[in-house]
Amino acid sequence: MARKLAPYRLLLCAAPAYLAAHPPITCLSDLAAHNCLGFVHTEFRAQSQT
């Protein structure tokens, strides 16, 4: 059984200096050419690393 509890929003952020010095991001696949940091936090991930 599954039930939606709340919306989960993701944000893409970049410093203005980074954006000025790199090619523009116009679609999701453009991110492959950029230096990106990913953040994943789930209950499962927290338990699997111990």
Backbone as a chain_set.jsonl record, in Angstrom:
{"seq": "MARKLAPYRLLLCAAPAYLAAHPPITCLSDLAAHNCLGFVHTEFRAQSQT", "coords": {"N": [[0.843, -1.15, 0.0], [0.543, 2.227, -0.794], [0.772, 5.694, -0.173], [0.434, 9.068, -0.979], [2.227, 11.459, 0.75], [3.271, 14.084, 0.919], [4.221, 16.798, -1.242], [7.343, 16.6, -3.023], [9.923, 18.576, -3.591], [12.441, 19.494, -5.909], [15.402, 21.37, -6.429], [17.386, 23.222, -8.706], [20.387, 24.774, -8.534], [22.753, 27.401, -9.117], [25.785, 29.278, -9.069], [25.989, 32.696, -10.069], [28.457, 33.425, -11.282], [29.446, 30.942, -12.129], [27.523, 30.226, -14.046], [27.951, 32.258, -15.91], [30.432, 31.586, -16.91], [30.204, 29.16, -18.204], [28.644, 26.956, -20.669], [25.21, 27.661, -21.607], [22.364, 26.317, -19.821], [19.824, 24.722, -21.174], [18.188, 22.572, -21.362], [17.447, 19.471, -19.692], [19.345, 17.483, -20.403], [21.622, 18.972, -20.916], [22.967, 19.211, -18.532], [24.814, 17.173, -18.332], [27.197, 18.098, -19.321], [28.187, 19.722, -17.4], [29.692, 20.632, -14.212], [28.423, 19.068, -11.552], [26.845, 18.736, -8.377], [25.345, 16.24, -6.514], [22.638, 15.577, -4.338], [21.363, 13.293, -2.157], [19.023, 12.18, 0.024], [17.561, 9.892, 1.838], [15.589, 7.786, 3.9], [16.227, 5.106, 3.524], [18.818, 5.252, 2.321], [20.282, 6.427, 4.405], [20.217, 4.379, 6.289], [21.48, 2.312, 4.918], [24.167, 2.97, 4.808], [25.337, 2.546, 7.222]], "CA": [[0.0, 0.0, 0.0], [1.298, 3.483, -0.843], [-0.072, 6.883, -0.068], [1.185, 10.302, -1.111], [2.223, 12.199, 2.008], [3.506, 15.509, 0.676], [5.032, 17.001, -2.451], [8.787, 16.592, -2.839], [10.432, 19.51, -4.587], [13.872, 19.52, -6.168], [15.859, 22.649, -6.949], [18.666, 23.289, -9.387], [20.982, 26.062, -8.169], [24.102, 27.644, -9.623], [26.301, 30.623, -8.82], [26.006, 33.519, -11.287], [29.781, 33.36, -11.916], [29.528, 29.651, -12.817], [26.674, 30.3, -15.239], [28.575, 33.166, -16.878], [31.656, 30.989, -17.434], [29.929, 27.855, -18.802], [27.544, 26.979, -21.648], [23.882, 27.769, -20.989], [21.575, 25.113, -19.568], [18.502, 24.945, -21.762], [17.379, 21.369, -21.158], [18.003, 18.58, -18.68], [20.528, 16.766, -20.89], [22.773, 19.885, -20.866], [23.666, 19.048, -17.259], [25.894, 16.202, -18.489], [28.423, 18.825, -19.651], [28.471, 20.645, -16.301], [30.116, 20.094, -12.916], [27.216, 19.052, -10.718], [26.829, 18.027, -7.107], [24.044, 15.636, -6.249], [22.304, 15.356, -2.936], [20.32, 12.292, -1.981], [18.797, 11.864, 1.425], [16.355, 9.099, 2.084], [15.713, 6.919, 5.07], [16.924, 3.889, 3.098], [20.228, 5.57, 2.135], [20.873, 6.656, 5.715], [20.357, 3.092, 6.956], [22.369, 1.418, 4.178], [25.562, 3.373, 4.954], [25.844, 2.228, 8.568]], "C": [[0.903, 1.231, 0.0], [0.318, 4.64, -0.791], [0.829, 8.112, -0.171], [1.07, 11.098, 0.189], [2.365, 13.698, 1.796], [4.3, 15.648, -0.616], [6.516, 17.041, -2.104], [9.378, 17.441, -3.953], [11.951, 19.421, -4.677], [14.225, 20.869, -6.769], [17.19, 22.482, -7.645], [19.217, 24.686, -9.139], [22.373, 26.17, -8.763], [24.496, 29.077, -9.302], [26.307, 31.415, -10.132], [27.351, 33.465, -12.015], [29.96, 32.042, -12.677], [28.73, 29.707, -14.116], [27.289, 31.185, -16.315], [29.774, 32.523, -17.567], [31.434, 29.661, -18.167], [28.779, 27.965, -19.802], [26.183, 27.044, -20.951], [23.208, 26.406, -20.827], [20.17, 25.404, -20.097], [17.588, 23.731, -21.641], [18.128, 20.446, -20.2], [19.277, 17.884, -19.148], [21.776, 17.652, -20.926], [23.584, 19.711, -19.584], [24.822, 18.054, -17.351], [27.229, 16.886, -18.783], [28.849, 19.778, -18.537], [28.976, 19.902, -15.064], [28.925, 20.195, -11.97], [27.469, 18.29, -9.419], [25.43, 17.475, -6.911], [23.846, 15.439, -4.768], [21.154, 14.381, -2.874], [20.203, 12.018, -0.495], [17.464, 11.143, 1.539], [16.602, 8.255, 3.321], [16.493, 5.66, 4.704], [18.422, 4.156, 2.967], [20.924, 5.756, 3.478], [21.11, 5.323, 6.436], [21.385, 2.207, 6.249], [23.839, 1.78, 4.333], [26.121, 3.039, 6.324], [26.369, 0.826, 8.636]], "O": [[1.907, 1.271, 0.711], [-0.802, 4.566, -1.296], [1.87, 8.18, 0.482], [-0.03, 11.377, 0.667], [1.659, 14.489, 2.422], [4.978, 14.71, -1.033], [6.893, 17.468, -1.013], [9.335, 17.06, -5.123], [12.647, 19.29, -3.67], [13.444, 21.444, -7.527], [18.027, 21.687, -7.217], [18.58, 25.676, -9.499], [23.085, 25.175, -8.9], [23.654, 29.975, -9.268], [26.602, 30.858, -11.189], [27.38, 33.461, -13.246], [30.559, 32.027, -13.752], [29.213, 29.282, -15.165], [27.162, 30.894, -17.505], [30.097, 32.882, -18.699], [32.388, 29.093, -18.699], [28.029, 28.942, -19.79], [26.025, 26.541, -19.839], [23.452, 25.476, -21.595], [19.433, 26.219, -19.541], [16.371, 23.839, -21.797], [19.316, 20.64, -19.942], [20.203, 17.713, -18.355], [22.889, 17.127, -20.963], [24.771, 20.035, -19.559], [25.727, 18.094, -16.517], [28.285, 16.311, -18.519], [29.781, 20.561, -18.72], [28.724, 18.709, -14.891], [28.481, 21.293, -11.634], [28.222, 17.316, -9.391], [24.444, 18.179, -7.123], [24.795, 15.164, -4.034], [20.097, 14.608, -3.464], [21.183, 11.663, 0.16], [16.395, 11.725, 1.358], [17.75, 8.054, 3.719], [17.326, 5.197, 5.484], [19.226, 3.361, 3.455], [22.047, 5.284, 3.661], [22.118, 5.17, 7.126], [22.086, 1.435, 6.902], [24.695, 0.956, 4.012], [27.314, 3.245, 6.551], [26.833, 0.391, 9.69]]}, "num_chains": 1, "name": "protein.A"}
